Amino acid sequence: MSRYDDLGKLVLRLALGLMLLLHGIAKLVGGIGFVTGALQKLGLPEAIGYLVYVGEVIAPLLIVFGLWTRLGALIVAGNMIVAVLLVHTAQLFALSATGGWELELQGMFFFAAVALILLGAGRYSIGGRAGRWN
């Protein structure tokens, strides 16, 4: 194990957590009407939409601080799967005008979360390297 492994985990945690948290803050400020509307169209209860706050506010904060990081990352990965299934299914196999995957942002969030599930938080975290769920 390199002496930079824990620093790399910190960079990964901060990148995923802070970028996703910005989406959560936008939903706190602007509301989640589009999420509840999409759920309603599928015949699902609108109340499920409020779980977006868990996936885009609480889980990213857990990741940033390194507290129950693996659990937070699992929630983020699940949130990304639900987001793709709920509103991005048509883009799943589509490329953008510049040649990138239409869902590269959701993909990066998902795969960064999976990496954190596998790697854990590292030493530079509230939970510490040996902390439970870290």
Backbone as CSV, one residue per row, in Angstrom:
resi,resn,N_x,N_y,N_z,CA_x,CA_y,CA_z,C_x,C_y,C_z
1,MET,0.842,-1.170,0.000,0.000,0.000,0.000,0.894,1.242,0.000
2,SER,0.617,2.135,-0.932,1.377,3.372,-1.070,1.005,4.363,0.029
3,ARG,1.903,5.254,0.337,1.596,6.265,1.344,0.593,7.279,0.820
4,TYR,0.297,7.228,-0.456,-0.669,8.146,-1.059,-2.070,7.555,-1.198
5,ASP,-2.250,6.296,-0.827,-3.559,5.652,-0.963,-4.647,6.401,-0.194
6,ASP,-4.372,6.748,1.045,-5.371,7.448,1.854,-5.660,8.841,1.307
7,LEU,-4.660,9.500,0.756,-4.866,10.802,0.138,-5.732,10.663,-1.119
8,GLY,-5.499,9.624,-1.893,-6.327,9.357,-3.067,-7.774,9.092,-2.696
9,LYS,-7.991,8.375,-1.617,-9.359,8.120,-1.138,-10.032,9.413,-0.707
10,LEU,-9.277,10.304,-0.076,-9.821,11.596,0.321,-10.230,12.407,-0.905
11,VAL,-9.383,12.445,-1.917,-9.704,13.181,-3.142,-10.960,12.610,-3.786
12,LEU,-11.064,11.295,-3.853,-12.242,10.648,-4.428,-13.492,10.983,-3.620
13,ARG,-13.392,10.913,-2.291,-14.534,11.245,-1.431,-14.989,12.684,-1.620
14,LEU,-14.034,13.608,-1.634,-14.384,15.021,-1.787,-14.973,15.310,-3.165
15,ALA,-14.398,14.724,-4.200,-14.909,14.949,-5.555,-16.347,14.460,-5.675
16,LEU,-16.605,13.231,-5.278,-17.954,12.674,-5.383,-18.910,13.411,-4.454
17,GLY,-18.533,13.541,-3.212,-19.445,14.119,-2.227,-19.808,15.564,-2.514
18,LEU,-18.827,16.390,-2.830,-19.109,17.804,-3.052,-19.869,18.046,-4.348
19,MET,-19.496,17.340,-5.406,-20.209,17.529,-6.677,-21.659,17.078,-6.585
20,LEU,-21.899,15.961,-5.922,-23.266,15.475,-5.784,-24.055,16.345,-4.805
21,LEU,-23.399,16.839,-3.775,-24.064,17.707,-2.809,-24.622,18.968,-3.476
22,LEU,-23.945,19.482,-4.483,-24.450,20.647,-5.210,-25.804,20.346,-5.857
23,HIS,-25.977,19.136,-6.360,-27.278,18.731,-6.917,-28.333,18.678,-5.813
24,GLY,-27.934,18.199,-4.660,-28.856,18.146,-3.525,-29.259,19.530,-3.051
25,ILE,-28.299,20.444,-3.005,-28.603,21.816,-2.590,-29.574,22.456,-3.584
26,ALA,-29.369,22.208,-4.870,-30.287,22.742,-5.884,-31.701,22.228,-5.658
27,LYS,-31.821,20.984,-5.232,-33.152,20.412,-4.960,-33.733,20.965,-3.662
28,LEU,-32.891,21.261,-2.685,-33.373,21.897,-1.461,-33.923,23.285,-1.759
29,VAL,-33.256,24.002,-2.641,-33.658,25.371,-2.977,-34.830,25.378,-3.954
30,GLY,-34.744,24.558,-5.001,-35.740,24.593,-6.067,-36.864,23.585,-5.958
31,GLY,-36.743,22.654,-5.026,-37.778,21.639,-4.862,-37.538,20.411,-5.726
32,ILE,-38.383,19.435,-5.521,-38.224,18.154,-6.222,-39.470,17.801,-7.031
33,GLY,-40.170,18.823,-7.482,-41.397,18.590,-8.237,-41.220,17.690,-9.441
34,PHE,-40.096,17.826,-10.148,-39.883,16.978,-11.322,-39.672,15.518,-10.927
35,VAL,-39.103,15.292,-9.756,-38.895,13.920,-9.280,-40.234,13.301,-8.881
36,THR,-41.004,14.036,-8.081,-42.307,13.504,-7.652,-43.247,13.359,-8.847
37,GLY,-43.127,14.256,-9.826,-43.941,14.153,-11.029,-43.617,12.901,-11.834
38,ALA,-42.331,12.593,-11.954,-41.919,11.389,-12.678,-42.406,10.132,-11.962
39,LEU,-42.351,10.145,-10.636,-42.843,9.002,-9.860,-44.350,8.840,-10.042
40,GLN,-45.052,9.953,-10.027,-46.509,9.927,-10.178,-46.896,9.357,-11.545
41,LYS,-46.157,9.721,-12.591,-46.426,9.199,-13.932,-46.291,7.680,-13.990
42,LEU,-45.412,7.145,-13.139,-45.213,5.695,-13.086,-46.166,5.009,-12.116
43,GLY,-47.038,5.793,-11.499,-47.991,5.227,-10.553,-47.399,4.938,-9.187
44,LEU,-46.261,5.553,-8.888,-45.599,5.355,-7.599,-45.929,6.517,-6.668
45,PRO,-45.896,6.296,-5.377,-46.195,7.374,-4.431,-45.175,8.517,-4.526
46,GLU,-45.681,9.736,-4.509,-44.808,10.907,-4.568,-43.848,10.960,-3.387
47,ALA,-44.243,10.434,-2.261,-43.419,10.483,-1.049,-42.051,9.840,-1.262
48,ILE,-41.974,8.882,-2.172,-40.684,8.238,-2.465,-39.678,9.267,-2.959
49,GLY,-40.168,10.308,-3.619,-39.299,11.342,-4.161,-38.456,12.043,-3.120
50,TYR,-38.927,12.080,-1.899,-38.175,12.762,-0.845,-36.897,12.004,-0.467
51,LEU,-36.794,10.762,-0.903,-35.557,10.013,-0.674,-34.389,10.601,-1.457
52,VAL,-34.685,11.445,-2.451,-33.621,12.104,-3.194,-32.757,12.946,-2.254
53,TYR,-33.363,13.462,-1.189,-32.589,14.239,-0.220,-31.601,13.353,0.543
54,VAL,-31.977,12.120,0.765,-31.043,11.176,1.403,-29.883,10.904,0.456
55,GLY,-30.207,10.667,-0.813,-29.179,10.315,-1.795,-28.308,11.466,-2.252
56,GLU,-28.828,12.701,-2.172,-28.068,13.825,-2.713,-27.682,14.876,-1.671
57,VAL,-28.061,14.677,-0.419,-27.638,15.588,0.646,-26.969,14.801,1.778
58,ILE,-27.705,13.894,2.383,-27.172,13.164,3.544,-26.018,12.247,3.153
59,ALA,-26.215,11.419,2.141,-25.147,10.488,1.732,-23.876,11.222,1.300
60,PRO,-23.968,12.294,0.495,-22.737,13.013,0.160,-22.029,13.615,1.378
61,LEU,-22.797,14.079,2.354,-22.166,14.603,3.572,-21.441,13.489,4.327
62,LEU,-22.041,12.310,4.400,-21.368,11.168,5.026,-20.057,10.867,4.307
63,ILE,-20.100,10.916,2.988,-18.913,10.623,2.180,-17.832,11.677,2.400
64,VAL,-18.204,12.942,2.344,-17.235,14.028,2.514,-16.536,13.927,3.864
65,PHE,-17.300,13.696,4.912,-16.714,13.654,6.250,-16.078,12.304,6.581
66,GLY,-16.352,11.300,5.772,-15.769,9.996,6.041,-16.405,9.308,7.225
67,LEU,-17.691,9.429,7.327,-18.452,8.786,8.387,-19.445,7.843,7.726
68,TRP,-19.319,6.554,7.975,-20.141,5.546,7.309,-20.054,5.711,5.786
69,THR,-18.836,5.867,5.318,-18.579,6.159,3.911,-19.128,5.090,2.983
70,ARG,-18.920,3.842,3.327,-19.401,2.772,2.442,-20.930,2.776,2.361
71,LEU,-21.596,3.029,3.464,-23.047,3.125,3.454,-23.493,4.308,2.605
72,GLY,-22.853,5.472,2.790,-23.167,6.649,1.985,-22.961,6.382,0.508
73,ALA,-21.881,5.708,0.167,-21.590,5.388,-1.231,-22.611,4.393,-1.793
74,LEU,-23.049,3.453,-0.980,-24.075,2.513,-1.412,-25.387,3.246,-1.714
75,ILE,-25.722,4.202,-0.874,-26.929,5.005,-1.101,-26.795,5.805,-2.396
76,VAL,-25.627,6.402,-2.623,-25.406,7.174,-3.849,-25.518,6.268,-5.076
77,ALA,-24.918,5.107,-5.028,-24.999,4.179,-6.169,-26.451,3.809,-6.449
78,GLY,-27.192,3.512,-5.407,-28.614,3.195,-5.581,-29.393,4.381,-6.115
79,ASN,-29.076,5.578,-5.632,-29.726,6.804,-6.097,-29.486,7.003,-7.592
80,MET,-28.282,6.729,-8.053,-27.965,6.896,-9.473,-28.716,5.872,-10.327
81,ILE,-28.850,4.655,-9.835,-29.610,3.640,-10.564,-31.060,4.074,-10.694
82,VAL,-31.636,4.549,-9.603,-33.031,5.011,-9.626,-33.177,6.207,-10.566
83,ALA,-32.239,7.156,-10.510,-32.305,8.332,-11.385,-32.282,7.935,-12.855
84,VAL,-31.413,7.005,-13.201,-31.340,6.551,-14.596,-32.636,5.859,-14.996
85,LEU,-33.137,4.992,-14.148,-34.373,4.280,-14.473,-35.578,5.209,-14.518
86,LEU,-35.568,6.226,-13.687,-36.718,7.122,-13.576,-36.788,8.142,-14.712
87,VAL,-35.654,8.763,-15.038,-35.716,9.850,-16.025,-34.679,9.787,-17.143
88,HIS,-33.765,8.861,-17.117,-32.698,8.860,-18.122,-32.618,7.581,-18.954
89,THR,-33.608,6.732,-18.904,-33.540,5.449,-19.603,-33.307,5.630,-21.102
90,ALA,-33.937,6.639,-21.701,-33.792,6.859,-23.140,-32.354,7.216,-23.522
91,GLN,-31.583,7.714,-22.571,-30.208,8.125,-22.846,-29.187,7.036,-22.541
92,LEU,-29.637,5.895,-22.090,-28.731,4.856,-21.606,-27.684,4.453,-22.645
93,PHE,-28.077,4.362,-23.893,-27.138,3.951,-24.938,-26.879,5.066,-25.946
94,ALA,-27.079,6.320,-25.524,-26.941,7.458,-26.430,-25.624,8.196,-26.199
95,LEU,-25.116,8.760,-27.286,-23.928,9.586,-27.227,-24.329,11.047,-27.409
96,SER,-23.575,11.936,-26.783,-23.847,13.366,-26.913,-23.304,13.868,-28.244
97,ALA,-23.569,15.117,-28.545,-23.088,15.723,-29.791,-21.561,15.768,-29.852
98,THR,-20.921,15.763,-28.698,-19.457,15.800,-28.665,-18.839,14.406,-28.574
99,GLY,-19.670,13.374,-28.637,-19.162,12.009,-28.653,-19.104,11.320,-27.315
100,GLY,-19.399,12.025,-26.235,-19.397,11.409,-24.910,-20.715,10.711,-24.641
101,TRP,-20.719,9.891,-23.627,-21.932,9.192,-23.216,-22.896,10.211,-22.635
102,GLU,-24.148,10.155,-23.013,-25.164,11.090,-22.509,-25.258,11.045,-20.977
103,LEU,-24.963,9.912,-20.397,-25.092,9.753,-18.944,-23.741,9.713,-18.237
104,GLU,-22.767,10.435,-18.789,-21.442,10.347,-18.184,-21.412,10.914,-16.770
105,LEU,-22.185,11.939,-16.475,-22.215,12.469,-15.112,-22.787,11.434,-14.146
106,GLN,-23.929,10.862,-14.502,-24.529,9.833,-13.654,-23.606,8.619,-13.560
107,GLY,-22.949,8.288,-14.657,-22.006,7.173,-14.660,-20.817,7.434,-13.746
108,MET,-20.281,8.640,-13.803,-19.150,8.969,-12.929,-19.563,8.938,-11.460
109,PHE,-20.739,9.477,-11.157,-21.226,9.411,-9.780,-21.374,7.954,-9.341
110,PHE,-21.970,7.128,-10.210,-22.198,5.724,-9.869,-20.874,4.984,-9.653
111,PHE,-19.947,5.102,-10.601,-18.710,4.328,-10.507,-17.777,4.861,-9.416
112,ALA,-17.807,6.158,-9.142,-17.041,6.684,-8.009,-17.605,6.136,-6.698
113,ALA,-18.929,6.036,-6.619,-19.555,5.466,-5.419,-19.168,3.998,-5.260
114,VAL,-19.178,3.247,-6.355,-18.780,1.837,-6.293,-17.321,1.727,-5.840
115,ALA,-16.460,2.597,-6.356,-15.054,2.579,-5.936,-14.943,2.821,-4.434
116,LEU,-15.719,3.756,-3.893,-15.674,4.022,-2.450,-16.246,2.871,-1.637
117,ILE,-17.245,2.188,-2.173,-17.766,1.004,-1.485,-16.634,-0.011,-1.331
118,LEU,-15.840,-0.172,-2.375,-14.754,-1.150,-2.362,-13.535,-0.676,-1.562
119,LEU,-13.216,0.620,-1.643,-11.998,1.141,-1.025,-12.167,1.587,0.419
120,GLY,-13.333,2.109,0.745,-13.525,2.691,2.070,-13.011,4.118,2.121
121,ALA,-13.115,4.735,3.279,-12.826,6.162,3.435,-11.348,6.480,3.545
122,GLY,-10.582,5.598,4.114,-9.175,5.881,4.354,-8.947,6.587,5.679
123,ARG,-7.691,6.870,5.927,-7.250,7.429,7.207,-7.760,8.851,7.434
124,TYR,-7.881,9.643,6.376,-8.284,11.044,6.518,-9.801,11.164,6.522
125,SER,-10.394,10.675,7.585,-11.848,10.660,7.705,-12.222,10.653,9.177
126,ILE,-13.455,11.049,9.458,-13.939,11.030,10.843,-13.939,9.603,11.369
127,GLY,-14.363,8.682,10.551,-14.434,7.288,10.978,-13.078,6.607,11.058
128,GLY,-12.082,7.175,10.399,-10.766,6.560,10.403,-10.722,5.311,9.546
129,ARG,-9.536,4.847,9.293,-9.332,3.702,8.416,-10.056,2.446,8.943
130,ALA,-10.068,2.251,10.251,-10.658,1.042,10.811,-12.096,1.239,11.261
131,GLY,-12.663,2.430,11.021,-14.027,2.685,11.463,-15.031,1.791,10.782
132,ARG,-16.074,1.422,11.501,-17.127,0.573,10.931,-17.768,1.291,9.759
133,TRP,-18.009,0.594,8.687,-18.602,1.113,7.448,-17.688,2.109,6.741
134,ASN,-16.432,2.172,7.147,-15.489,3.032,6.446,-14.554,2.202,5.600
